[in-house]
Amino acid sequence: DMPGYREPVIMAAGTFVGGASLELTADAPIKPPYIAYVQGGLTYEHIKLAVLRCIEEFYQ
């Protein structure tokens, strides 16, 4: 349980330095419909590639 959230939440960050300006993170409640909220990233292309790779992995 995390303060401020009604449901259990999973948080992911692909970075070595928490809070870095290039940090790409995704937060999602652990319940249907499993919507992930993506934030950060270097460029639009960086975020788009990361999201597409995640979707690709999910469906394999």
N, C-alpha and C positions, 0 to 999 in steps of 0.2 A: 504494500500500500504506500502511496505517495501523497503527501499533503496537497490539497487543491484538486484532486482527481476523485471522481465518484467511483470509477472502475479501475481495476488493475491496468497499468500502462507499461508498455515496453518502449525503451528508448535506445537508439543506436547512433553512434558517431564514429565515422571513419577518420580519425585524426589522432595525432600524437600529443597535441596541445589543446586541452579543453578551452573553449571560448575563442579560439583563433578566428580571424576574419575569413579564412578560407574553409572553415569547418562546414561539413555537410552532415546534417543530422536528420533523423526521421523518428517521430514519436507516433505511437498508435495505441488505442485502447485494445485490450485483449478480450474482445467480444465482437460478434457480427455487427456491422458489415466489414470490420477490419480495415478501416480507412487509415492511411498513413499520412501524416503531415510532415512534408519535407521542407527544410529551411536551410539557408546558407548556400555555400558552393562558390566556386571561383567565377564561372560564367554560365550563361544559359545552356550552352552546349555541354558543359561539365555536368550540370544537373540532369539534363535530358539523357545523356549517356548512362549516368548512374541509375536513373529510374528505369530506363529500358533494360538494362542488365538485370536489375532486380526482378522485373516482371518476367524476363526470360528464364531466370533461375527458378522462379516460383512455379512456372508451368512445366518444368522438366521433371 
